[in-house]
Amino acid sequence: MQKTDSRAPGSYVATAGTIDRDDAPPGYPESGMSPPGPMSASLQQQWTSWSAPGAAAGAPGGLMHQAAIPEHRVRKFHRLLQEPVVDLDALRELSWNGVPLALRPQVWRLLCGYLPPARSRQAQTLERRRREYADMVPEYYDIPHEERSEDEIAAYRQVLVDVPRTAPSVPFFHEPIIQESLQRLLYIWGIRHPASGYVQGMNDLVTPFLAVFLSEHMQGPMESWSADTLNQTIMLAVEADCYWCLCKLVEGIQDHYTYAQPGIQRAVFRIKELVRRCESDVSDHLEAEAVDFIQFALRWVNCLLVRELPFCLAIRLWDTYLAEGTGFSEFLVYLSAAFLISWKERLRLLEFQDLILFLQRLPTSEWTEAQ
């Protein structure tokens, strides 16, 4: 990659800021203003269709393989990480073009702001934050079901529905201990963040963190990992890291997941306008075929393109996302527009039905980092 400049039970997503089976999801604005109101039932069906099991476009591929990183860049990472106080600006710049596999867990914790840059404080901070998360488990999760509120029961049920759908192309994520960990992590996150609650798509956002932090406890490529080597102590530590990093990630895009999802709607509108400016023939063709950007870019923005790429590339993309820091949401808009434009020759040849099918199941399974 080269760098350029609290809803009722039965809800599709069970808390505020969610998309319900009974209530049509919000429309998206024709300007940068706030959303005008409900979307049509047909767009609700679009959401449901790509949220169903098997709808993801990702492919198995080499799940934790990585293109070779030049030795001089690896040495730079080591030098930065060994400083008494890590230079985060330099680390972001270096990480933008990819982080070495072995260093990725430590680098991601730093880029997320989960670990402090002062090395003398890192071990103590990590221990404290993991202990804080462990204390949340009996408080929020390990309680009798009848003690949960109606909204909490609805959120719990929605997490139970979504977890088995997570990363269908990655068998390891469907091991019982991993499923249980995802379920616990996502439920606690939703309860602890009532402004949005658990929102469908967050299960996808946590998978790169989960894979990277588990890599510290596993040997070889992800295809060969066995859950037999894991235990609850390891999983609670990994969950804690995932939880706090997810908090930091979503903090910068909070309005993507609050009620009516105004951040997603603004992002989709900006993608549409950027494509119109850069490749007006693509935009004109989609408009002539009555294809609305919300029909495909909603998922792209909501899930940060995780479902559109092989999992190994999603992890690589996270290097750049986290390196972007406060510019992350802006980068996502430009990335999504470039992603669409990369298919411009194919798009011009397709009509409405084929356009929708193509854009919702993009043929990216053979993509590599050099794509």
ABEGO torsion letter per residue (X at the ends): XBBBXXBBBGBABABBGBBBAABBBBBBBABABBBAEBBBAAAAAAAAAAABBGABABBAEBAABBBBBBAAAAAAAAAAAABABBBAAAAAAAAAAEBBAAAAAAAAAAAAGABBABAAAAAAAAAAAAAAAAAAAAAAABBBAAABBAAAAAAAAAAAAAAAABGAABAAAABAAAAAAAAAAAAAAAAABAAAEBBBGAAAAAAAAAAAAAAAABBEBAAABBAAABBAAAAAAAAAAAAAAAAAAAAAAAAAABBGGAAAAAAAAAAAAAAAAABAAAAAAAAAAGBBAAAAAAAAAAAGGAAABBAAAAAAAAAAAAAAEAAAAAAAAAAAAAAAAAAAAAAAABBAAAAAAAAABBBAAABBAAX
